[in-house]
Amino acid sequence: MEAALAKTDGMTTVVFEGGSPAARAPECPHGPTLLFARILPGKGKGRRFYACSACRERKDCNFFQWQDEKISEARLSARENYNRRYRPSKTHSDNVKRYKEFIALPPSKRKFCQECQQLLLIPEWERHSDHPVLSDISMAQLRRPSQLLSALENKKTNAQYLFTDRSCHFLLDLLVAQGFRRVLCVGTPRLHELIQLAAASKKKISLKSLLLDIDFRYSQFYPEEEFCHYNMFNHYFFAGEAASRVCEDFLQENRGRHVVMVADPPFGGLVEALASGFRKLMAMWSSAGDADSPTSKELPILWIFPYFFEPRILEFFPSFTMLDYQVDYDNHALYKHGKKGRKQSPVRIFTNLSPRSIVLPVEEGYRFCPVCQRYVSAENRHCDICNSCTSKDGRCWTHCYLCKKCVKPSWVHCNTCGRCALPTHPCEGARAGCFICGEADHKRTACPNRQRTCKVDQDNKKAKAKKKRKRVLLETTCWKKAKAARKRKNEDLEL
């Protein structure tokens, strides 16, 4: 059975065929690639190709292969060597041994290379002598590796935008209040740290967590039972079956009871790929116990993502609900409160837990709506016509009687388009689907006239560049002639 899931850029789809695509797909340094198909206007599916599962930009991972392309043995060998070269040189076990040696050192001899992002043992000091190095690394710093490591901020690949303490403590309090005992942290290193700290402290919090993350640097700080090197876009464990078994045992412990998954994927990632990976984790969990056990229900999930992805997420998980709680990040310029961030963070929590059971902090302005039976933000007013609290972005929305729904307060109803939009929006009557030919059935990337138009643009750019070179050459020649004339004049004056 084949399922071509939703579009990634308007004209390209990711395709999942029957069975696991990872078993047949070629691999790049980020694990098995995904199969894509470009939609051609009027022709249905175009030629299929494999590309990196984790990187949306070719500059981050340039893997590309047509599905029907025949690959020579020499090219396959070169690809394997390339993948091996760009994967970590040390294993997780190696890093665990190094960590034990590192913490055995006195604090004055504990060093961390900021350039290589590596804990340094004494024999390695000389090789890093010309790098910026932090000294006197304390155990408190080792317990908070997200503050020691430099965050990777490629929003489409790594996107290590770390929770603020406010959001992190809210999530921890929520998990404790819901009665969970184990937390599968998918791409949430700061929450994992907080759970580890809470469990080690004298507080009566009996939580344990397992971190799944694509950032292998965390293997320097956690043993195999607390961290797995994992790609959430293709459900790939880099350490193979052993790491997969660690995750499976964690999910199925106590017949799958009292476990929850908290995921914070890169916001530029493919929703359909993430949904496929999360479903595999849910299947891994549901295989514990029998049909009468609690595991016959859905694995409890908190998926943290911007509110404008709500339709896409609900397409794959209809049982999910979006909470009004606004998640903030320390190292993101926009997704945080304060003078430098937005007034309202667009990041929300999507969950299959009952919204009625989740109490949002009243001191931050959240209140309980008795009609909707859930907590909402301060400005999210209940609409009697829609019979719900309709705001998505934290502002008070207004009801449009023509559209028969609530819309953003900055929108107005456009009679030409027959819908509400910004006052400055381009009307449907004047807007074209393709910016090149004006046709509405396709986008610019799939336009049949694109090649000819691109050639014209390139010719124009070349002509402009040639004209610029001539002008610069002329100016340079004039300047040299003027300089030579001044030199001759000075020589005549000296004579």
C-alpha positions, 0 to 999 in steps of 0.5 A: 500500500502506498501513501503519498503524504502532504506537500512540502513546498506546494508541489513536492510530496514525501512518499511512504510505500508499504513497509519501512522505507528505511529498509530500502532507502539509500543512506546519507550521514543522517541515516536513511533518506526519504522518497519524494515526488514532484507534482507536475501540473496536468501530469500527476506525479513526476519523477521520484527521488531520494533526499536527506530526511533531516535537512531541507536545504541542499547546502546542509546535506547535498544527497540526491538520487533518482529512485530509478537511477542505477548506482555503480559499485564505485559510487556506492563505495565512495558514498559509504566512505563519505557517510563514515567520514561525516559520522562521529568518530567515537561511539557512545560507549567510548564517550561514556568511558571518557566521561567516567575518566573526566569526572574522576579528575579534580575540578582544576583539571577538567577542561572543555574545548569550546571550538571542538565542543568536547570534554578534554582529558589531560593527554588531549590538552596540547592538541587544543592549546590554540582553541578557546577552552573553559577550565574548572568545569564543575559537576553542576555544569556537567549536569546542564550540558545544554548550557555548556554546549553551543546551540545548533540553530539551523531551524530546518535541521537541528534547531536547538532552541532551548526552553526558558526556565518558565516553560521548562518548569511548567512542563515538569509540573504538568507531567508530575500533576498528570501522574507520569513516571517516565518521560521520553524526551524527543529533541528536548534536552533542557527538559531532560536535564531538569528531570534528571536534576529533580530526580537527583535532588531531595524533592519527592519527584519520582521521574526518569527520562530518556533523551532521543536527539540527533545531536551526538554531543550529548553522548558525552554526558549521558549513558546509553540508558539515558540518551540515544542518538536518534533522527526523528524524521526517519525514526532512525537509531544511529547505534542500531538495534541496541539503541532501539531496544533501549527505547522500546524497553523504556516505553514498555516498562510496567506494561507501558503505564505512566509514560509520556512522550514530549517532542520539540521538533525543528519548526522547519521540519516536514510534519508528515515525516515527523508524524510517521516517526511518532507513529512508529514510537507509538507502535513501539509502545503499544506492543507491550501488554494485551488488548485489555491493558492500558496500552491499548490506548494512545501513547500520551504525547505533548508535541510542541510546534507553532499554532499555524501548523494546527491543521497539518497536525490534526490531519495526522492526529485527529485526537490532538488538541492545541493548548493555549499555553505559549512556549518560550525559548531562551535563544530564539529572537522571536519565540520568547516574551520580553522587549526583544521577542514577540508580545505573543509566542506562536509556539503551542502544545499539541496533545492527546491528553484531556485539555480539561485536566491541564491547568495553565498558570493563572498568574500568567493570565490564563483562565478557565472557560466553563463552557469550553471546559479548558484553560485559555489565554487572557485575551481568548474570549468565548464566542457565543456564535462559534460556541468556543474560544476561537483565538489561536495567536493569543489575541482577541479574535472577532466574529465575521458573519459573512465567513461564519467564523472568528478571524484575527482582529487585523483582518477585514472581509474582502468582497472580491475574495469572499473571505477575510484577510489583511487589508493589504492582501492581494485579491484572488482576482488579481493573484496568480498561482504562478509568478512566471506565467500567471496560471493558477494550477501550479507554482513557479517551481513547476512552471513549464516556462521556468527554464526559458524565463530563467535563461532570460534572467540569466542573460540579463544578469550577465549583460548587467555584469558585463556593463558593470565590468566595462564601467569599472574598467573605464573608471580604473583606466581614467584613474590610472591616466590621471595618476600618470599625468600627475606623476609627469607633472611632478617630475617636470616641476622637479626639473 
